Structures are given as C-alpha cells and as structure tokens.
Amino acid sequence: MIQEKILVVDDEPITRIDIKEILQCKGYVVVGEAKNGEEAVEKAYALEPDLIIMDVKMPKMDGIKASSIIKGFSNTSILLLTAFSHDELIDQAKEVGINAYIVKPITEKDLIPAVEIALFQRQQSLRLHNKIGKLEQQMKDRKLIEKAKGSLMAQLECTEEQAYRHMQKESMEKHIPLAKLAESMLEKSK
C-alpha cells in the first residue's frame, strides 16, 4: 500500500513535534516540516506531499497566502490549523480551496479524522480529474472522427453510415484506433 506523504507547517517547534508524533504513531509518513509559509511553498514544490497540515498565523507568509500559492501548482490537500475560528477565516479558506481546518489545541481525536477526510478528498479529486481528462480525450477523438467522416463522405460521395463503416473496416484491418485513423486521414487530406 502506498502511504501518503504529509508536510507539517507551524512556526511553533513544539506543535510541529506533537503533530508529527501523532501522525507517525498512526502510521502516516511525515516527509518534512516548515516553520513559515515561504518554507511551506518551497517544500511543497520539492517534496510533493499529499497533505499539508499548516498553521494560519506564521511569520513571513501566513498559511492562507501559502495555501493559495501551493494550490496554484499542486493538487495536495491542505488542512489549516488556527488558534481561533471566525467567519472571515472560513471564507478565505473556502476561497483558496482548503480541504479542512482544526482549531488549536490539537488532539489526536480531532487530527486523525480531519487528516483522513482531507486525504480522501484528495483521492476523490484525483479520480475526478482523471475522469474529466478521459472525457475530454473522448470528445476530442469524437470530433476527429466526425471531421474525417465528413471528409470521406465528400471524397467517396457516400452517406454518413457508409463513411463510418469504411472507417471502421480500415481501422480493424490496420489494427489502429478509430481516432488515430481519423487523424491520419485528416493529415493526408491537407
């Protein structure tokens, strides 16, 4: 089983140690630590964690700003840590795409379920992106096939069904997907 990689970001060393210990005791892999938002961005880029547990209030760059930058280049989940909860923070977190947040002090009872949910959300998001990619490719292939079919109809002066059957037959004979055949037919007709 592939273990998810977690980055812990907090300006308080004791908090980082506590979180790291809780995670490691539950079998999670902590791949790195950072003490501010700038380090979080650098380490997120270098380590490609699946989840970042990040404090909101930190020197140099706060957790919201760092999360915004990280979400721009990564599909990692982010769990924010905050000393207090208020509507403005929740709105900012939603705007940036934060997956969850926990109010300090942190306990294992609160942390582990939030970690599991954030990691599950990431898996769901990756599946959705994969599915969207496949659908986009299918649409692209369908457009190619339709365009090639139209070109073939004009060349052979045949019906749409006859052109499609002709393409299917050639695809089977040449052992290539219909979309690849359509692409090569369109290249030849240029």
Legacy VTK file of the C-alpha trace (Angstrom):
# vtk DataFile Version 3.0
C-alpha trace
ASCII
DATASET POLYDATA
POINTS 190 float
0.000 0.000 0.000
1.306 3.429 -0.927
1.500 5.705 2.092
0.515 9.318 1.700
3.209 11.924 2.350
2.471 14.700 4.842
4.202 18.065 5.335
3.762 19.779 8.729
3.988 23.590 8.803
3.881 25.631 12.010
6.103 28.342 13.487
5.968 26.614 16.886
8.502 23.741 17.046
6.586 22.043 19.875
3.385 21.999 17.812
5.241 20.507 14.828
6.738 17.806 17.059
3.353 16.986 18.623
1.634 16.716 15.234
4.479 14.660 13.780
4.348 12.224 16.727
0.569 11.805 16.464
0.820 11.145 12.731
3.745 8.734 12.972
2.066 6.777 15.777
-0.879 6.258 13.401
1.405 5.095 10.592
1.495 8.260 8.490
4.704 9.363 6.768
5.839 12.901 7.609
8.164 13.872 4.743
9.059 17.307 6.024
8.496 20.254 8.306
8.460 24.003 7.728
8.329 26.959 10.110
6.669 29.559 7.858
4.666 29.997 4.672
7.668 30.620 2.441
9.294 27.361 3.543
5.941 25.615 3.094
5.767 26.704 -0.553
9.364 25.614 -1.218
8.935 22.245 0.492
5.550 21.618 -1.116
7.179 22.111 -4.508
10.193 19.937 -3.689
8.507 17.146 -1.701
5.105 16.957 -3.466
3.185 15.952 -0.327
-0.317 14.506 -0.497
-1.359 16.574 2.520
-0.056 19.724 4.180
-1.045 20.490 7.751
-0.440 24.224 8.059
-0.861 26.903 10.710
-2.634 30.093 9.643
-0.655 32.682 11.636
3.060 32.483 10.808
5.902 34.919 10.126
6.983 35.891 6.579
3.872 34.440 4.919
0.653 33.257 6.548
-0.963 29.893 5.891
-3.758 31.284 3.702
-1.324 33.009 1.312
0.988 29.963 1.220
-2.009 27.690 0.569
-3.128 29.898 -2.292
0.303 29.641 -3.937
0.557 25.889 -3.335
-2.907 25.230 -4.748
-1.718 27.018 -7.906
0.859 24.318 -8.729
-0.233 21.272 -6.733
-3.225 19.044 -6.092
-2.225 18.470 -2.469
-4.858 18.632 0.256
-4.396 21.315 2.881
-5.585 21.162 6.463
-5.314 24.509 8.252
-4.555 24.938 11.940
-5.872 28.003 13.699
-5.959 29.299 17.246
-9.435 30.724 16.669
-12.312 30.221 14.280
-14.223 33.050 12.686
-16.315 33.583 9.557
-13.695 35.652 7.711
-11.121 32.856 8.062
-13.628 30.257 6.889
-14.478 32.387 3.830
-10.787 32.865 2.980
-10.123 29.150 3.434
-13.002 28.231 1.104
-11.817 30.753 -1.487
-8.330 29.226 -1.535
-9.603 25.633 -1.670
-8.634 24.460 1.809
-9.902 20.939 2.495
-10.400 21.264 6.261
-9.269 23.104 9.344
-8.824 22.394 13.026
-8.927 24.804 15.939
-5.950 24.516 18.313
-5.087 22.944 20.711
-4.787 19.835 18.564
-5.653 16.402 19.853
-5.285 13.016 18.179
-9.082 12.679 18.410
-9.523 15.779 16.219
-6.449 15.497 13.997
-6.683 11.938 12.665
-10.290 12.137 11.342
-9.508 15.500 9.698
-6.373 14.005 8.089
-8.314 11.004 6.806
-11.068 13.169 5.357
-8.598 15.557 3.688
-6.681 12.639 2.136
-9.940 11.047 0.969
-10.977 14.350 -0.640
-7.660 14.404 -2.484
-8.220 10.878 -3.800
-11.728 11.836 -4.945
-10.380 14.956 -6.626
-7.679 12.966 -8.451
-10.270 10.439 -9.651
-12.489 13.252 -10.883
-9.606 14.958 -12.714
-8.683 11.628 -14.293
-12.281 11.040 -15.385
-12.515 14.572 -16.807
-9.277 14.022 -18.724
-10.639 10.821 -20.231
-13.910 12.500 -21.188
-12.052 15.403 -22.777
-9.971 12.934 -24.810
-13.109 11.074 -25.892
-14.666 14.363 -27.045
-11.511 15.260 -28.955
-11.449 11.799 -30.572
-15.148 12.038 -31.460
-14.594 15.419 -33.167
-11.688 13.983 -35.171
-13.781 11.004 -36.259
-16.701 13.229 -37.256
-14.422 15.539 -39.236
-12.718 12.614 -41.009
-16.098 11.022 -41.688
-17.315 14.259 -43.276
-14.185 14.456 -45.436
-14.626 10.835 -46.517
-18.298 11.441 -47.373
-17.235 14.230 -49.722
-14.421 12.151 -51.284
-16.446 8.983 -51.852
-19.796 10.708 -52.321
-21.373 8.352 -49.808
-23.696 8.500 -46.814
-22.550 9.122 -43.259
-23.181 5.477 -42.358
-21.170 4.230 -45.354
-18.265 6.533 -44.486
-18.311 5.365 -40.866
-18.372 1.682 -41.882
-15.493 2.326 -44.286
-13.501 3.892 -41.442
-14.346 1.039 -39.052
-13.228 -1.560 -41.597
-9.936 0.252 -42.246
-9.372 0.688 -38.509
-9.766 -3.063 -37.946
-7.615 -4.005 -40.924
-4.776 -1.693 -39.858
-5.213 -2.531 -36.152
-5.318 1.117 -35.109
-7.907 3.002 -33.055
-10.562 4.851 -34.996
-9.360 8.211 -33.661
-5.778 7.550 -34.880
-7.133 6.554 -38.299
-9.223 9.718 -38.450
-6.173 11.800 -37.512
-4.039 10.254 -40.273
-6.863 10.626 -42.805
-7.170 14.313 -41.992
-3.377 14.766 -42.260
-3.376 13.156 -45.725
-6.245 15.330 -46.928
-4.379 18.574 -46.142
LINES 1 191
190 0 1 2 3 4 5 6 7 8 9 10 11 12 13 14 15 16 17 18 19 20 21 22 23 24 25 26 27 28 29 30 31 32 33 34 35 36 37 38 39 40 41 42 43 44 45 46 47 48 49 50 51 52 53 54 55 56 57 58 59 60 61 62 63 64 65 66 67 68 69 70 71 72 73 74 75 76 77 78 79 80 81 82 83 84 85 86 87 88 89 90 91 92 93 94 95 96 97 98 99 100 101 102 103 104 105 106 107 108 109 110 111 112 113 114 115 116 117 118 119 120 121 122 123 124 125 126 127 128 129 130 131 132 133 134 135 136 137 138 139 140 141 142 143 144 145 146 147 148 149 150 151 152 153 154 155 156 157 158 159 160 161 162 163 164 165 166 167 168 169 170 171 172 173 174 175 176 177 178 179 180 181 182 183 184 185 186 187 188 189
